[in-house]
Amino acid sequence: MTVSEISVLLNARVLTKNTNTNKEVLTACGSDMMSDVLAFAKTQCVLLTGLCNPQVIRTAEMMDIVCIVFVRGKTPDDAMISMAEEMDIPILITQHRMFESCGLLYANGLRGGANDV
């Protein structure tokens, strides 16, 4: 699944400009706790979160996260968007809640990682 396909599934808006939305996403991680993201995010991951602060962008960079989806209509400020653009990390926002967003991605084939059945 690509970032573009995720944006369609979640009816999400891409906030970053000139970031690659054709990147392949293999797994998903939904969390508002960045310590859990550090512990459980897998390869080529999309991060779904309602936490809207610069630490999310820094964590995404450190974990090589493909893109970030802010749920519940949370909107990052311009500084966060600029930081993500510099790191080529697409930022999407959706009005869906975390549970719905994860469920939509799961129902369309995206899983949490290698340990999922």
C-alpha positions in Angstrom: 0.0 0.0 0.0 1.3 3.5 -0.8 1.0 6.7 1.1 -1.4 8.0 -1.6 -3.6 4.9 -1.2 -3.7 5.5 2.6 -4.8 9.1 2.0 -7.7 7.9 -0.1 -8.7 5.1 2.3 -8.7 7.6 5.3 -10.1 10.5 3.3 -7.0 12.3 4.5 -5.4 15.5 3.4 -1.7 15.6 2.7 -0.2 18.7 4.4 3.4 18.4 3.3 4.6 19.6 -0.1 7.2 17.9 -2.3 7.2 14.7 -0.2 7.0 11.3 -1.8 3.5 9.9 -1.5 4.4 6.9 -3.7 6.4 5.4 -0.9 5.4 1.8 -0.1 4.0 1.2 3.4 4.2 -2.4 4.8 3.1 -2.0 8.4 1.1 0.3 10.7 1.5 1.5 14.3 -1.2 3.5 16.1 -0.1 5.2 19.3 -0.1 8.5 21.2 2.9 7.3 23.2 6.2 7.7 21.4 7.9 5.2 23.7 5.5 2.5 22.3 6.3 3.6 18.8 10.0 3.2 19.6 9.3 -0.3 21.0 6.8 -1.6 18.5 7.1 0.2 15.1 8.1 -2.1 12.3 9.8 -1.7 8.9 8.2 0.7 6.4 5.6 1.8 8.9 2.8 4.4 8.8 2.4 6.1 12.2 -1.2 7.0 13.3 -1.3 9.3 16.2 -3.4 12.0 18.0 -0.3 13.4 19.6 0.6 16.7 17.9 4.0 17.9 18.9 7.5 18.0 17.3 8.6 14.8 19.2 6.3 12.9 16.8 8.4 14.1 13.8 11.7 13.3 15.5 10.5 9.8 16.5 9.3 9.2 12.9 12.8 10.2 11.6 14.6 8.0 14.1 12.4 5.0 13.3 12.5 5.5 9.5 8.7 5.8 9.5 7.3 6.3 6.0 4.5 8.7 6.9 2.5 10.2 9.7 -1.3 10.3 9.9 -2.7 12.7 12.5 -6.2 11.4 13.6 -9.2 13.2 14.9 -8.4 16.2 12.8 -5.3 17.1 14.8 -3.3 19.6 12.7 0.4 20.2 13.2 1.8 23.7 13.2 3.9 25.1 10.3 7.2 24.3 12.1 6.3 20.6 12.3 5.2 20.6 8.7 8.5 22.2 7.6 10.5 19.7 9.7 8.7 16.8 8.1 9.2 18.2 4.6 13.0 18.5 5.3 13.0 14.8 6.3 10.7 13.8 3.3 8.1 12.4 5.7 4.5 13.0 4.4 2.0 14.2 6.9 -1.6 13.4 6.5 -4.6 14.5 8.6 -7.9 12.6 8.9 -11.1 13.3 10.7 -11.4 9.6 11.6 -10.6 8.5 15.1 -7.6 6.2 15.8 -9.7 3.1 16.1 -11.5 3.7 12.8 -8.3 4.7 11.0 -6.5 1.5 12.1 -9.5 -0.6 11.3 -9.8 0.8 7.8 -6.1 0.1 7.1 -6.4 -3.4 8.6 -9.5 -4.2 6.6 -7.6 -3.2 3.4 -4.6 -5.4 4.1 -2.2 -3.4 6.2 -0.9 -5.2 9.3 1.0 -4.3 12.4 4.2 -6.3 11.8 5.8 -9.7 11.5 4.3 -11.0 14.7 0.7 -10.4 13.6 -1.4 -13.4 12.5 
